[in-house]
Amino acid sequence: MIESTDGDALPDALRFIAARRFGTLITSSATGRPSAVPCVYDVVTRADGDPAIVVALDDKAKGVPVRELTRVRNILADPTATLLVSDDDEDWGRLAWATVRGGATLVEPGEPGHRAATDALRDKYPQYAAHDLERSPQIWLQPGQGSRWSASDGNDSAPAGDVAARRPTDLTGIVRGRRSVRSFRPDPVPRDIIVRAVEAAGWAPSPHGTQPWRFVVLESRERRAELAEAMSATWRAQLALDSQDPVEIERRVRNSRDRLVTPPLLVLLCRYLPDTHVYPDPDRQLAEGTMATQSLGAAAQNFLLSLYADGLDAGWMCAPLFCPELIVATLGLDPALEPHAFFPVGYAARDPSRRPRRPAEELIARWE
Ligand SMILES: Cc1cc2nc3c(=O)[nH]c(=O)nc-3n(C[C@H](O)[C@H](O)[C@H](O)COP(=O)(O)O)c2cc1C
């Protein structure tokens, strides 16, 4: 059991909070009357490099105008607030919580950081896609003090290397635990875990056992920035085809760029056909290519599951499918490599939302 409230607890408390999705914001009135409301939030980096916790004043039914909300009035009267985040569990051995207390301000639309924080909140909570966050002020909590408690050994917000210890080891647990992660902590990724995942991919079924795939591992952020720059024109052109407005196009291009550049590592999965069979007739030749593509999915899944079992996480981006030649040219790759998918890899910044799955009965089209 650990409980810590000194200055050193703040980074730990922030890590704990950043890795979770729901909290309680506590403010107090000028006369000291406390108010607690459940909230969602994100931990962002301010222009000066310090962290801030951002809570949006969103469109969820409020009953009163945003500026009349108790928490907003409280912050204007007493600019301090506390965020409490807890792991609640019937197994008391898994209980844990953290608080961060600090100065709270309202950041208005158009003020520095508002837009980036809006993007970060939308990235963390897909539900916010339907909310007009741009119009409302945000509550920014500047962390001053932190406290954290855990019934276990304190590993809940442990450094990256300890994450693997808490991953399931059984097949069902690994298959169900893996999820697409879209934002990562900055911690570096151990090389041996990537090599192990590439080996795991090699055990996937493939047509004639040819393993028609190759991995390109991109650690260099400079190379990735060049790549993102080269791909931006394709992204803009495609979004314009969808009649998106220019501000939204730029937001999405920025997001895609960040998804390539900010993770500790980016892996490009390529189809590689030189070892596959050659047929005299077009039908079998076409099927050979399709089989190779199918086996890419199997290789990708082995790769992702292996990363997950080793404590890492990854996302999947289909962007390479839309500009394969550009990627080959920008990275100077062997032209036989056909880019199919990017996997941003790292340690999840937070537990991402999980999509529900269809029940097996719905997926079995017929059984007779
Ligand atoms: C072929 C393929 C392409 C995908 N492309 C993208 C993508 O471009 N961007 C993205 O955010 N997720 C992409 N995904 C991830 C899916 O959105 C994700 O797997 C799905 O929502 C299920 O969520 P889960 O992976 O967390 O279980 C892709 C997945 C596959 C299999």
The ligand as a MOL file (V3000), in Angstrom:
LIG
                    3D

  0  0  0     0  0            999 V3000
M  V30 BEGIN CTAB
M  V30 COUNTS 31 33 0 0 0
M  V30 BEGIN ATOM
M  V30 1 C -7.2810 -2.7150 -42.3870 0
M  V30 2 C -7.4720 -1.7690 -41.2360 0
M  V30 3 C -7.3090 -0.4180 -41.4340 0
M  V30 4 C -7.4450 0.4860 -40.3650 0
M  V30 5 N -7.2240 1.7980 -40.5750 0
M  V30 6 C -7.3060 2.6710 -39.5260 0
M  V30 7 C -7.0030 4.0370 -39.7250 0
M  V30 8 O -6.6530 4.4650 -40.8210 0
M  V30 9 N -7.0960 4.8560 -38.6650 0
M  V30 10 C -7.4660 4.4120 -37.4280 0
M  V30 11 O -7.5440 5.2080 -36.4870 0
M  V30 12 N -7.7430 3.1090 -37.1990 0
M  V30 13 C -7.6680 2.2290 -38.2270 0
M  V30 14 N -7.9150 0.8940 -38.0230 0
M  V30 15 C -8.2290 0.4400 -36.6580 0
M  V30 16 C -9.7140 0.1750 -36.4920 0
M  V30 17 O -10.4290 1.3950 -36.4370 0
M  V30 18 C -9.8840 -0.6130 -35.1960 0
M  V30 19 O -9.2060 -1.8230 -35.3090 0
M  V30 20 C -11.3570 -0.8830 -34.9000 0
M  V30 21 O -12.0370 0.3140 -34.6360 0
M  V30 22 C -11.5340 -1.8030 -33.6990 0
M  V30 23 O -10.9370 -1.2460 -32.5540 0
M  V30 24 P -9.7550 -2.0180 -31.7620 0
M  V30 25 O -8.6060 -2.2490 -32.7330 0
M  V30 26 O -9.3740 -1.0830 -30.6530 0
M  V30 27 O -10.2940 -3.3080 -31.2790 0
M  V30 28 C -7.7880 -0.0020 -39.0760 0
M  V30 29 C -7.9560 -1.3780 -38.8960 0
M  V30 30 C -7.7860 -2.2570 -39.9510 0
M  V30 31 C -7.9100 -3.7450 -39.7170 0
M  V30 END ATOM
M  V30 BEGIN BOND
M  V30 1 1 1 2
M  V30 2 1 2 3
M  V30 3 2 2 30
M  V30 4 2 3 4
M  V30 5 1 4 5
M  V30 6 1 4 28
M  V30 7 2 5 6
M  V30 8 1 6 7
M  V30 9 1 6 13
M  V30 10 2 7 8
M  V30 11 1 7 9
M  V30 12 1 9 10
M  V30 13 2 10 11
M  V30 14 1 10 12
M  V30 15 2 12 13
M  V30 16 1 13 14
M  V30 17 1 14 15
M  V30 18 1 14 28
M  V30 19 1 15 16
M  V30 20 1 16 17
M  V30 21 1 16 18
M  V30 22 1 18 19
M  V30 23 1 18 20
M  V30 24 1 20 21
M  V30 25 1 20 22
M  V30 26 1 22 23
M  V30 27 1 23 24
M  V30 28 2 24 25
M  V30 29 1 24 26
M  V30 30 1 24 27
M  V30 31 2 28 29
M  V30 32 1 29 30
M  V30 33 1 30 31
M  V30 END BOND
M  V30 END CTAB
M  END
